[in-house]
Amino acid sequence: MFDFFEQPYTLIGAAVLLLFGILTFRSVVPEKRHWWQLLLPVFVA
């Protein structure tokens, strides 16, 4: 069975995708910007 947490590159890839999603969201909806949103990919990785 595939263990998601045994593959570090999978988590790094998920964190990069999350970062791109957050940056896109922050550019589309600038009034919803918060400083802690940029820390979410760090917690994923």
C-alpha positions in Angstrom: 0.0 0.0 0.0 1.3 3.5 -0.9 2.2 5.5 2.2 2.0 9.2 1.3 4.4 10.3 4.1 7.2 8.0 3.0 7.7 10.0 -0.2 9.3 13.4 0.6 9.1 14.6 -3.0 5.4 14.0 -3.0 5.0 16.3 0.0 7.3 18.9 -1.6 5.3 18.8 -4.8 2.0 19.3 -2.9 3.6 22.2 -1.0 4.7 23.9 -4.3 1.2 23.4 -5.8 -0.3 24.8 -2.6 2.0 27.8 -2.9 1.0 28.5 -6.5 -2.7 28.2 -5.5 -2.2 30.6 -2.6 -0.3 33.1 -4.8 -3.1 33.0 -7.4 -5.8 33.4 -4.7 -3.9 36.4 -3.2 -3.6 38.1 -6.6 -7.2 37.5 -7.6 -8.7 38.6 -4.2 -6.2 41.1 -2.7 -8.5 42.1 0.1 -8.3 38.6 1.6 -4.5 38.7 1.9 -3.0 37.6 5.3 0.6 37.1 6.2 0.0 33.6 7.5 -1.2 32.3 4.2 2.4 32.1 2.9 3.2 29.8 5.9 0.7 27.1 4.8 3.1 25.3 2.4 5.8 25.2 5.1 3.4 23.2 7.3 2.5 20.8 4.5 6.2 20.1 3.8 
